[in-house]
Amino acid sequence: MSSDSQSQSCRPTSPRRCARGCDFFGLPENKFLCSKCYTDYLKEEIAKSAAVTLTTSPCKTPKDSTANADLAAETAAAPAKSKRCLCCNKKVGLMSFGCRCGGTFCGRHRFPEEHKCDFDFKALGRKVLAKENPAIIADKFPERI
């Protein structure tokens, strides 16, 4: 009985209205916000935390390495997959093409040459070849059987 009374004492005795003043009821795990206000609150928090703004388009050639660092930070901070082409901002819908650089592109900009891809395909190929083809070293003692 004591555990039931303790668990009931932690919960509010009556439902509370949303903390933002709308006519819906809020939950304590959502900071007493209704579901709509809570999603708006989360969007605001994400917008506040994302201080990095995209100043250049990935299609344009960056003039210095700081633009590359800003672009890398922006793509790492964006958890949701975009539904627009990063070059022409065209809606791609179901026909999106993902690149190894992490961007989503339309059919026109899907090739690395078209969107100025910064992914190093040669280094990836070299790593794959080195992993699949280990070095063969001859035995140092030819007399050994």
Secondary structure, 3 states (H helix, E strand, C coil): CHHHHHHHHHCCCCCEECCCCCCCEEEHHHCCECHHHHHHHHHHHHHHHCCCCCCCCCCCCCCCHHHHHHHHHHHHHCCCCCCECCCCCCECCCCCEECCCCCEECCCCCCCCCCCCCCCHHHHHHHHHHHHCCCCCCCCCCCCC
